[in-house]
Amino acid sequence: MDIELEATLRPPELPMAPYPPKVITLATGGKLVVRQVDREVVPTLLNAVKPTLEVSRDYYDVVGARLYAELLGWYRHRVRDEFCLVGQIDGLLVGIVNSRLYSPEVCISLHTLAIERGLRIGAHLFAAKMEYSIEYLNQDEVLITAESPIGFRRWMIEYGLEERDGQHELGGATPYALTRELYFRNKDRLVAGERPVPKELMEVAEREIIVASEEDILEKILGVKRREK
């Protein structure tokens, strides 16, 4: 009976074209590999998200708690049509983004978590999931909301998003939409990266997702504010 119920509880899944990995050269000269991951790596990702649950700065706690639940729900087959991209530098996990398909035409942007700050990691990863949604999944639009002032500036203002009626499934602030027209208008300015990823960089990224220690993650997020405590 439990096996039969589990089959009923698991949502159907829409087919998704794969996201081709890319590499972005950062201001420091570091190489950020952006790639899609499957649900089997979620336990590793959760180890990186967990330290953020106690960080109130820039609403990391809200974003972290929600992202943790979304990833866990995806891992346990309780979220419909979710996808996840990660950013790695020399194998080290520096950011996570996730979204899900609401329909064959509309994508729901969920969360963007940057572990390494000051290098526009979050902005690059957000742009990558917009690229995936519009160019590879052929969505008409992506619905987006913000949970922090920095998120509002980065997404709504920087992309010139269109306000929508109703509410995003995350609740909270007014929803906005990135349409195909807006995406291609902003692409040259905001979407970075080169393909294919050099073989040696890809091998390092795929070999292992390295998660920094909790102490290092908090240091990367809080910086001076943590050292002053």
Backbone as CSV, one residue per row, in Angstrom:
resi,resn,N_x,N_y,N_z,CA_x,CA_y,CA_z,C_x,C_y,C_z
1,MET,0.824,-1.212,0.000,0.000,0.000,0.000,0.857,1.260,0.000
2,ASP,1.920,1.284,0.852,2.776,2.469,0.906,3.436,2.738,-0.441
3,ILE,3.821,1.677,-1.134,4.443,1.850,-2.442,3.448,2.450,-3.417
4,GLU,2.207,1.985,-3.372,1.171,2.524,-4.243,0.890,3.984,-3.909
5,LEU,0.851,4.317,-2.620,0.612,5.697,-2.209,1.762,6.605,-2.623
6,GLU,2.980,6.093,-2.516,4.138,6.897,-2.912,4.045,7.263,-4.391
7,ALA,3.631,6.336,-5.219,3.466,6.623,-6.642,2.419,7.708,-6.862
8,THR,1.397,7.726,-6.026,0.345,8.746,-6.127,0.849,10.098,-5.650
9,LEU,1.679,10.106,-4.600,2.163,11.350,-4.013,3.234,12.032,-4.860
10,ARG,3.951,11.271,-5.656,5.002,11.865,-6.484,4.369,12.603,-7.671
11,PRO,4.751,13.871,-7.871,4.140,14.624,-8.967,4.675,14.176,-10.324
12,PRO,3.877,14.377,-11.378,4.397,14.115,-12.722,5.483,15.127,-13.049
13,GLU,6.315,14.809,-14.025,7.416,15.696,-14.375,7.381,16.014,-15.863
14,LEU,7.478,17.306,-16.169,7.577,17.728,-17.561,9.001,17.462,-18.067
15,PRO,9.152,17.065,-19.313,10.506,16.890,-19.859,11.214,18.242,-19.956
16,MET,12.497,18.273,-19.611,13.279,19.504,-19.672,14.549,19.277,-20.470
17,ALA,14.823,20.195,-21.381,16.107,20.158,-22.084,17.212,20.433,-21.075
18,PRO,18.373,19.812,-21.226,19.475,20.063,-20.280,20.052,21.457,-20.449
19,TYR,20.614,21.970,-19.362,21.307,23.257,-19.415,22.773,23.008,-19.742
20,PRO,23.282,23.577,-20.827,24.702,23.372,-21.154,25.592,24.187,-20.219
21,PRO,26.534,23.560,-19.550,27.388,24.287,-18.607,28.195,25.378,-19.293
22,LYS,28.577,26.379,-18.504,29.401,27.464,-19.040,30.387,27.915,-17.976
23,VAL,31.360,28.711,-18.392,32.340,29.252,-17.461,32.347,30.768,-17.580
24,ILE,32.391,31.426,-16.436,32.406,32.887,-16.370,33.716,33.314,-15.713
25,THR,34.449,34.200,-16.364,35.676,34.733,-15.780,35.318,35.916,-14.891
26,LEU,35.596,35.803,-13.602,35.238,36.830,-12.626,36.263,37.965,-12.623
27,ALA,35.919,39.038,-11.914,36.811,40.202,-11.843,38.166,39.839,-11.250
28,THR,38.189,38.814,-10.398,39.437,38.369,-9.772,40.278,37.494,-10.698
29,GLY,39.685,37.112,-11.837,40.356,36.175,-12.726,39.948,34.741,-12.464
30,GLY,39.195,34.504,-11.367,38.717,33.166,-11.057,37.719,32.684,-12.090
31,LYS,37.619,31.365,-12.222,36.729,30.755,-13.207,35.520,30.144,-12.501
32,LEU,34.356,30.737,-12.758,33.105,30.258,-12.180,32.442,29.306,-13.165
33,VAL,32.352,28.047,-12.798,31.657,27.059,-13.622,30.205,26.994,-13.168
34,VAL,29.297,27.217,-14.108,27.862,27.161,-13.829,27.307,25.932,-14.524
35,ARG,26.675,25.058,-13.738,26.169,23.824,-14.330,24.909,23.360,-13.619
36,GLN,24.173,22.522,-14.304,22.956,21.943,-13.741,23.316,20.715,-12.921
37,VAL,22.582,20.499,-11.831,22.781,19.300,-11.026,21.450,18.576,-10.874
38,ASP,21.520,17.294,-10.555,20.296,16.530,-10.349,20.040,16.358,-8.860
39,ARG,18.916,15.763,-8.545,18.485,15.709,-7.139,19.389,14.859,-6.259
40,GLU,20.209,13.990,-6.844,21.067,13.136,-6.018,22.094,13.925,-5.216
41,VAL,22.425,15.145,-5.650,23.439,15.929,-4.929,22.816,16.820,-3.852
42,VAL,21.503,16.775,-3.697,20.826,17.665,-2.739,21.396,17.548,-1.323
43,PRO,21.664,16.358,-0.777,22.230,16.314,0.580,23.501,17.151,0.728
44,THR,24.334,17.175,-0.290,25.534,18.009,-0.249,25.167,19.487,-0.256
45,LEU,24.215,19.870,-1.109,23.802,21.268,-1.182,23.199,21.726,0.143
46,LEU,22.452,20.864,0.797,21.827,21.243,2.070,22.881,21.590,3.122
47,ASN,24.038,20.923,3.059,25.112,21.248,4.005,25.615,22.678,3.817
48,ALA,25.534,23.183,2.589,25.963,24.557,2.328,24.891,25.563,2.711
49,VAL,23.641,25.171,2.590,22.528,26.081,2.904,22.319,26.219,4.412
50,LYS,22.522,25.143,5.151,22.196,25.101,6.574,22.803,26.238,7.399
51,PRO,24.072,26.617,7.200,24.634,27.706,8.018,23.941,29.046,7.831
52,THR,23.259,29.244,6.705,22.608,30.539,6.449,21.333,30.726,7.260
53,LEU,20.824,29.667,7.866,19.527,29.749,8.541,19.552,30.673,9.757
54,GLU,20.743,30.968,10.270,20.863,31.843,11.429,21.365,33.236,11.056
55,VAL,21.463,33.525,9.763,22.000,34.816,9.309,20.861,35.733,8.901
56,SER,20.609,36.757,9.702,19.521,37.679,9.383,19.925,38.730,8.346
57,ARG,21.217,38.954,8.187,21.692,39.967,7.239,21.155,39.689,5.833
58,ASP,20.575,40.734,5.222,20.052,40.632,3.849,19.075,39.471,3.678
59,TYR,18.420,39.095,4.782,17.382,38.055,4.745,17.913,36.702,4.279
60,TYR,19.187,36.449,4.564,19.733,35.134,4.234,18.961,34.022,4.939
61,ASP,18.464,34.289,6.164,17.740,33.259,6.894,16.441,32.867,6.187
62,VAL,15.716,33.853,5.668,14.471,33.571,4.951,14.775,32.802,3.659
63,VAL,15.718,33.332,2.893,16.082,32.684,1.632,16.617,31.274,1.895
64,GLY,17.499,31.148,2.892,18.087,29.851,3.191,17.060,28.823,3.627
65,ALA,16.134,29.230,4.511,15.114,28.300,5.005,14.211,27.828,3.873
66,ARG,13.832,28.763,3.019,12.949,28.393,1.914,13.676,27.529,0.883
67,LEU,14.915,27.904,0.577,15.687,27.109,-0.368,15.926,25.701,0.177
68,TYR,16.218,25.596,1.449,16.431,24.291,2.086,15.196,23.412,1.889
69,ALA,14.016,23.986,2.162,12.776,23.225,2.025,12.496,22.839,0.570
70,GLU,12.786,23.772,-0.339,12.541,23.485,-1.767,13.449,22.375,-2.277
71,LEU,14.718,22.437,-1.899,15.648,21.404,-2.333,15.297,20.051,-1.720
72,LEU,14.934,20.061,-0.443,14.552,18.813,0.215,13.283,18.238,-0.415
73,GLY,12.322,19.125,-0.708,11.096,18.672,-1.358,11.369,18.077,-2.726
74,TRP,12.312,18.681,-3.463,12.708,18.140,-4.768,13.374,16.773,-4.596
75,TYR,14.260,16.680,-3.627,14.968,15.431,-3.360,14.003,14.301,-3.014
76,ARG,12.957,14.643,-2.258,11.980,13.639,-1.822,10.782,13.542,-2.770
77,HIS,10.899,14.129,-3.928,9.842,14.064,-4.955,8.524,14.658,-4.466
78,ARG,8.625,15.857,-3.876,7.413,16.535,-3.419,7.275,17.933,-4.034
79,VAL,8.139,18.267,-4.963,8.056,19.544,-5.679,7.977,19.234,-7.163
80,ARG,7.095,19.902,-7.844,6.876,19.608,-9.260,7.837,20.409,-10.149
81,ASP,8.526,19.694,-11.031,9.300,20.283,-12.125,10.297,21.342,-11.657
82,GLU,11.081,20.998,-10.648,12.118,21.907,-10.147,13.433,21.645,-10.865
83,PHE,14.237,22.693,-11.012,15.599,22.509,-11.495,16.544,23.365,-10.668
84,CYS,17.810,22.987,-10.676,18.805,23.651,-9.842,20.109,23.795,-10.610
85,LEU,20.690,25.000,-10.537,22.012,25.264,-11.087,22.941,25.631,-9.940
86,VAL,24.208,25.284,-10.073,25.186,25.643,-9.050,26.357,26.364,-9.699
87,GLY,27.058,27.154,-8.881,28.288,27.801,-9.305,29.440,27.271,-8.479
88,GLN,30.524,26.899,-9.135,31.710,26.371,-8.451,32.972,27.072,-8.949
89,ILE,33.880,27.308,-8.024,35.212,27.810,-8.350,36.213,26.788,-7.831
90,ASP,36.951,26.168,-8.737,37.877,25.080,-8.355,37.158,24.005,-7.547
91,GLY,35.931,23.705,-7.920,35.151,22.676,-7.251,34.368,23.169,-6.055
92,LEU,34.762,24.326,-5.488,34.103,24.857,-4.297,32.753,25.463,-4.653
93,LEU,31.725,25.065,-3.943,30.384,25.589,-4.163,30.303,27.027,-3.660
94,VAL,29.925,27.955,-4.565,29.848,29.366,-4.178,28.448,29.953,-4.387
95,GLY,27.533,29.175,-4.944,26.181,29.690,-5.120,25.240,28.635,-5.667
96,ILE,23.947,28.849,-5.370,22.893,27.925,-5.793,21.706,28.750,-6.263
97,VAL,21.074,28.333,-7.368,19.811,28.927,-7.791,18.840,27.806,-8.150
98,ASN,17.550,28.076,-7.930,16.555,27.074,-8.318,15.298,27.754,-8.837
99,SER,14.574,27.032,-9.635,13.306,27.475,-10.211,12.462,26.233,-10.444
100,ARG,11.234,26.451,-10.888,10.428,25.316,-11.311,9.490,25.754,-12.422
101,LEU,9.090,24.790,-13.220,8.138,25.064,-14.289,6.734,25.061,-13.715
102,TYR,6.005,26.158,-13.929,4.600,26.205,-13.542,3.741,25.590,-14.637
103,SER,4.175,25.773,-15.864,3.484,25.239,-17.036,4.510,25.171,-18.157
104,PRO,4.125,24.636,-19.316,5.079,24.638,-20.436,5.463,26.030,-20.914
105,GLU,4.732,27.077,-20.469,4.995,28.443,-20.918,5.562,29.365,-19.852
106,VAL,5.336,29.033,-18.576,5.678,29.946,-17.482,6.576,29.243,-16.470
107,CYS,7.655,29.929,-16.099,8.588,29.422,-15.096,8.485,30.273,-13.835
108,ILE,8.620,29.645,-12.682,8.607,30.328,-11.394,10.037,30.386,-10.865
109,SER,10.595,31.592,-10.768,11.916,31.740,-10.166,11.762,31.618,-8.653
110,LEU,12.516,30.719,-8.052,12.404,30.496,-6.606,13.480,31.273,-5.853
111,HIS,14.706,30.750,-5.765,15.696,31.439,-4.939,17.085,31.487,-5.559
112,THR,17.826,32.476,-5.089,19.219,32.685,-5.476,20.026,32.866,-4.199
113,LEU,20.991,31.991,-3.974,21.813,32.054,-2.771,23.278,32.144,-3.163
114,ALA,23.902,33.268,-2.836,25.336,33.437,-3.080,26.088,33.221,-1.778
115,ILE,27.005,32.288,-1.783,27.816,32.024,-0.598,29.068,32.895,-0.614
116,GLU,29.617,33.103,-1.775,30.782,33.979,-1.940,30.272,35.348,-2.356
117,ARG,30.494,36.378,-1.534,29.959,37.702,-1.827,31.022,38.619,-2.425
118,GLY,30.541,39.661,-3.130,31.440,40.667,-3.666,31.940,40.400,-5.072
119,LEU,31.538,39.284,-5.666,31.997,38.924,-7.008,30.830,38.811,-7.989
120,ARG,29.650,39.265,-7.598,28.437,39.170,-8.416,28.064,37.723,-8.731
121,ILE,28.411,36.816,-7.812,28.062,35.407,-7.998,26.552,35.248,-8.141
122,GLY,25.799,35.887,-7.223,24.345,35.784,-7.272,23.779,36.324,-8.567
123,ALA,24.296,37.467,-9.017,23.812,38.072,-10.260,24.092,37.159,-11.453
124,HIS,25.287,36.572,-11.493,25.628,35.670,-12.600,24.744,34.420,-12.590
125,LEU,24.496,33.874,-11.413,23.685,32.654,-11.335,22.221,32.941,-11.645
126,PHE,21.715,34.076,-11.172,20.342,34.467,-11.510,20.216,34.605,-13.027
127,ALA,21.165,35.274,-13.647,21.136,35.437,-15.103,21.178,34.084,-15.805
128,ALA,21.938,33.141,-15.245,22.031,31.810,-15.849,20.695,31.087,-15.803
129,LYS,19.975,31.218,-14.687,18.687,30.508,-14.658,17.652,31.202,-15.528
130,MET,17.782,32.520,-15.746,16.924,33.178,-16.722,17.270,32.691,-18.134
131,GLU,18.563,32.561,-18.403,19.025,32.038,-19.688,18.451,30.642,-19.929
132,TYR,18.538,29.787,-18.925,18.019,28.421,-19.049,16.513,28.442,-19.317
133,SER,15.782,29.254,-18.545,14.321,29.297,-18.658,13.869,29.779,-20.033
134,ILE,14.486,30.846,-20.510,14.040,31.466,-21.757,14.624,30.776,-22.994
135,GLU,15.924,30.524,-22.988,16.573,30.034,-24.198,16.523,28.514,-24.372
136,TYR,16.560,27.768,-23.269,16.637,26.317,-23.393,15.330,25.613,-23.045
137,LEU,14.540,26.211,-22.153,13.222,25.657,-21.839,12.116,26.369,-22.611
138,ASN,12.487,27.407,-23.353,11.556,28.122,-24.231,10.316,28.652,-23.511
139,GLN,10.533,29.174,-22.294,9.427,29.758,-21.543,9.059,31.126,-22.113
140,ASP,7.777,31.469,-22.031,7.335,32.797,-22.468,7.736,33.860,-21.461
141,GLU,7.682,33.490,-20.169,8.081,34.446,-19.141,8.432,33.720,-17.854
142,VAL,9.173,34.437,-17.005,9.552,33.930,-15.688,8.960,34.867,-14.641
143,LEU,8.228,34.304,-13.671,7.655,35.105,-12.594,8.633,35.168,-11.429
144,ILE,8.835,36.376,-10.903,9.894,36.635,-9.924,9.347,37.519,-8.816
145,THR,9.751,37.257,-7.585,9.491,38.182,-6.488,10.794,38.369,-5.717
146,ALA,10.821,39.358,-4.825,12.038,39.644,-4.059,11.745,39.565,-2.570
147,GLU,12.747,39.109,-1.799,12.611,39.021,-0.350,13.565,39.967,0.377
148,SER,14.376,40.697,-0.372,15.321,41.619,0.248,15.499,42.837,-0.655
149,PRO,15.928,43.964,-0.085,16.199,45.143,-0.919,17.233,44.879,-2.000
150,ILE,18.290,44.109,-1.670,19.306,43.838,-2.679,18.732,43.008,-3.818
151,GLY,17.820,42.084,-3.486,17.169,41.302,-4.527,16.308,42.163,-5.428
152,PHE,15.575,43.117,-4.838,14.737,43.995,-5.632,15.584,44.826,-6.595
153,ARG,16.706,45.342,-6.080,17.581,46.137,-6.950,18.184,45.284,-8.059
154,ARG,18.630,44.082,-7.693,19.304,43.219,-8.662,18.361,42.717,-9.751
155,TRP,17.121,42.356,-9.375,16.229,41.736,-10.354,15.246,42.755,-10.951
156,MET,14.407,43.331,-10.118,13.337,44.185,-10.631,13.870,45.434,-11.332
157,ILE,14.834,46.103,-10.695,15.336,47.357,-11.259,16.341,47.096,-12.371
158,GLU,17.304,46.199,-12.126,18.373,45.984,-13.103,17.841,45.411,-14.419
159,TYR,16.804,44.572,-14.333,16.233,43.978,-15.539,15.036,44.764,-16.081
160,GLY,14.541,45.749,-15.319,13.362,46.491,-15.750,12.149,45.596,-15.879
161,LEU,11.919,44.740,-14.878,10.853,43.744,-14.961,9.463,44.377,-14.996
162,GLU,8.513,43.629,-15.540,7.138,44.087,-15.657,6.315,43.621,-14.456
163,GLU,5.633,44.553,-13.819,4.792,44.218,-12.672,3.592,43.390,-13.130
164,ARG,3.196,42.435,-12.291,2.062,41.571,-12.600,1.009,41.654,-11.483
165,ASP,-0.225,41.389,-11.840,-1.291,41.290,-10.845,-1.172,39.958,-10.107
166,GLY,-1.917,39.849,-8.998,-1.917,38.594,-8.255,-0.706,38.478,-7.362
167,GLN,-0.290,37.231,-7.105,0.852,37.017,-6.231,1.698,35.855,-6.712
168,HIS,2.971,35.950,-6.393,3.931,34.872,-6.640,3.615,33.744,-5.679
169,GLU,3.953,32.514,-6.029,3.627,31.402,-5.132,4.403,31.463,-3.816
170,LEU,5.467,32.266,-3.753,6.160,32.475,-2.488,5.448,33.490,-1.609
171,GLY,4.391,34.125,-2.151,3.699,35.159,-1.387,4.542,36.421,-1.348
172,GLY,4.345,37.219,-0.306,5.204,38.379,-0.132,4.914,39.495,-1.110
173,ALA,5.993,40.073,-1.646,5.886,41.280,-2.461,5.211,41.012,-3.803
174,THR,4.895,42.107,-4.484,4.278,42.045,-5.804,5.124,41.198,-6.763
175,PRO,4.486,40.358,-7.564,5.253,39.588,-8.552,5.608,40.432,-9.770
176,TYR,6.713,40.098,-10.382,7.171,40.735,-11.609,7.491,39.643,-12.617
177,ALA,7.565,40.036,-13.888,7.825,39.052,-14.930,8.988,39.466,-15.810
178,LEU,9.824,38.483,-16.125,10.830,38.643,-17.164,10.253,37.992,-18.411
179,THR,9.923,38.787,-19.409,9.409,38.265,-20.666,10.567,37.938,-21.597
180,ARG,10.269,37.244,-22.673,11.307,36.946,-23.655,11.902,38.242,-24.211
181,GLU,11.053,39.223,-24.476,11.533,40.504,-25.007,12.496,41.174,-24.039
182,LEU,12.127,41.200,-22.749,12.998,41.816,-21.750,14.312,41.052,-21.619
183,TYR,14.225,39.734,-21.666,15.436,38.931,-21.529,16.428,39.260,-22.641
184,PHE,15.975,39.217,-23.876,16.898,39.453,-24.985,17.356,40.906,-25.047
185,ARG,16.565,41.824,-24.524,16.986,43.221,-24.443,18.140,43.378,-23.462
186,ASN,18.137,42.570,-22.397,19.150,42.678,-21.347,20.293,41.674,-21.476
187,LYS,20.156,40.721,-22.377,21.096,39.595,-22.420,22.549,40.030,-22.551
188,ASP,22.859,40.867,-23.510,24.254,41.254,-23.744,24.865,41.958,-22.537
189,ARG,24.040,42.643,-21.770,24.516,43.416,-20.622,24.659,42.565,-19.363
190,LEU,23.816,41.545,-19.195,23.739,40.857,-17.913,24.087,39.365,-17.947
191,VAL,24.018,38.748,-19.101,24.278,37.306,-19.184,25.697,37.090,-19.699
192,ALA,26.538,36.497,-18.855,27.946,36.293,-19.192,28.244,34.805,-19.332
193,GLY,29.437,34.509,-19.823,29.883,33.123,-19.864,30.260,32.649,-21.243
194,GLU,31.079,31.588,-21.250,31.538,30.988,-22.500,31.301,29.483,-22.481
195,ARG,31.034,28.947,-23.659,30.865,27.502,-23.837,31.730,27.080,-25.022
196,PRO,32.242,25.858,-25.000,32.133,24.880,-23.921,33.092,25.182,-22.779
197,VAL,32.822,24.559,-21.635,33.737,24.680,-20.502,34.976,23.836,-20.808
198,PRO,36.175,24.390,-20.633,37.384,23.579,-20.843,37.324,22.274,-20.053
199,LYS,37.812,21.223,-20.655,37.690,19.882,-20.083,38.211,19.802,-18.656
200,GLU,39.374,20.425,-18.397,39.963,20.301,-17.059,39.117,20.995,-16.003
201,LEU,38.484,22.128,-16.361,37.611,22.826,-15.415,36.359,22.011,-15.140
202,MET,35.797,21.404,-16.182,34.587,20.614,-16.015,34.846,19.367,-15.177
203,GLU,35.989,18.770,-15.391,36.330,17.568,-14.613,36.428,17.889,-13.125
204,VAL,37.019,19.030,-12.789,37.138,19.431,-11.384,35.753,19.680,-10.792
205,ALA,34.889,20.371,-11.539,33.552,20.684,-11.034,32.726,19.426,-10.811
206,GLU,32.822,18.478,-11.735,31.997,17.271,-11.645,32.549,16.232,-10.684
207,ARG,33.845,16.306,-10.414,34.453,15.306,-9.538,33.871,15.358,-8.134
208,GLU,33.684,16.591,-7.636,33.174,16.754,-6.270,32.653,18.170,-6.076
209,ILE,31.507,18.273,-5.417,31.020,19.584,-4.986,31.583,19.815,-3.590
210,ILE,32.559,20.700,-3.496,33.222,20.961,-2.219,32.424,22.022,-1.464
211,VAL,32.064,21.714,-0.233,31.328,22.658,0.609,32.263,23.180,1.695
212,ALA,32.376,24.491,1.793,33.211,25.092,2.834,32.662,24.759,4.217
213,SER,33.489,24.905,5.231,33.033,24.675,6.594,31.996,25.726,6.977
214,GLU,31.223,25.429,7.999,30.223,26.396,8.469,30.889,27.721,8.832
215,GLU,32.034,27.668,9.481,32.762,28.870,9.861,33.147,29.688,8.627
216,ASP,33.644,29.006,7.600,34.052,29.711,6.387,32.857,30.293,5.639
217,ILE,31.741,29.568,5.618,30.546,30.062,4.938,30.053,31.337,5.614
218,LEU,30.010,31.333,6.937,29.570,32.530,7.658,30.540,33.688,7.451
219,GLU,31.824,33.378,7.382,32.831,34.413,7.127,32.647,35.022,5.733
220,LYS,32.352,34.180,4.755,32.161,34.653,3.387,30.930,35.544,3.285
221,ILE,29.877,35.225,4.048,28.634,35.994,3.978,28.708,37.259,4.821
222,LEU,29.237,37.131,6.041,29.211,38.258,6.993,30.475,39.115,6.950
223,GLY,31.587,38.519,6.548,32.825,39.277,6.410,33.212,40.011,7.681
224,VAL,33.438,41.322,7.544,33.875,42.159,8.663,32.890,42.115,9.808
225,LYS,31.601,42.097,9.509,30.597,42.097,10.574,30.764,40.879,11.482
226,ARG,31.149,39.739,10.900,31.365,38.540,11.731,32.625,38.713,12.577
227,ARG,33.679,39.248,11.991,34.939,39.403,12.723,34.828,40.396,13.855
228,GLU,33.883,41.349,13.733,33.724,42.358,14.771,32.958,41.858,15.978
229,LYS,32.303,40.687,15.872,31.502,40.159,16.984,32.412,39.685,18.128
